[in-house]
């Protein structure tokens, strides 16, 4: 998330504005204080960054195993 925001030139406040999340939520995610963000949160961040949310689903543990491997292979 941090790298994507940096590439897009977003500050925390800008990412929050584009994603519909609060700056506090963005900070907690960046600091790994949220163990498993919701799918809605991941989709909001991915859309704000102009990215496919599937990688975030895999990294967060929402998608695992063979399904994750197949998803990543398609990317």
C-alpha positions in Angstrom: 0.0 0.0 0.0 2.8 2.4 0.9 4.6 1.9 -2.4 1.4 2.3 -4.4 0.5 5.5 -2.6 4.0 6.8 -3.2 3.9 6.0 -6.9 0.6 7.8 -7.2 1.9 10.8 -5.2 -0.7 10.4 -2.6 -0.3 11.6 1.0 -2.2 9.7 3.7 -4.9 12.3 3.6 -5.2 12.1 -0.2 -5.3 8.3 -0.1 -8.0 8.5 2.6 -10.0 11.0 0.4 -9.8 8.8 -2.7 -10.5 5.6 -0.9 -13.3 6.8 1.4 -11.4 5.6 4.4 -10.3 7.8 7.3 -6.6 8.9 7.6 -6.6 7.1 10.9 -7.6 3.8 9.2 -4.9 4.3 6.6 -2.3 4.9 9.3 -3.4 1.8 11.2 -3.1 -0.3 8.0 0.3 1.2 7.2 1.5 0.4 10.8 0.2 -3.2 10.5 -2.1 -2.5 13.5 -5.0 -4.2 11.6 -4.5 -7.9 11.6 -6.9 -8.7 8.7 -8.5 -5.7 6.9 -12.0 -6.3 5.4 -12.4 -7.1 1.8 -14.3 -3.8 1.4 -11.3 -1.9 2.8 -8.9 -3.7 0.5 -11.1 -3.0 -2.6 -11.3 0.7 -1.6 -7.5 1.0 -1.3 -6.9 -0.8 -4.6 -9.4 1.3 -6.5 -7.9 4.5 -5.1 -4.5 3.4 -6.2 -5.8 2.2 -9.6 -4.8 -1.4 -8.9 -6.4 -4.9 -9.0 -7.3 -5.8 -5.4 -6.5 -9.5 -5.9 -2.9 -9.2 -4.7 -4.1 -7.5 -1.5 -6.6 -10.4 -1.0 -3.7 -12.9 -1.2 -1.3 -10.9 1.0 -4.0 -10.3 3.6 -4.8 -14.0 3.8 -8.4 -13.7 2.5 -7.4 -15.9 -0.5 -4.9 -18.8 0.1 -3.7 -22.1 -1.3 -4.5 -23.2 -4.8 -7.0 -20.3 -5.3 -4.3 -17.8 -4.5 -1.8 -19.5 -6.8 -4.3 -19.5 -9.6 -5.2 -15.9 -9.0 -1.5 -14.8 -9.0 -0.8 -16.8 -12.1 -3.5 -14.9 -14.0 -1.9 -11.6 -12.9 
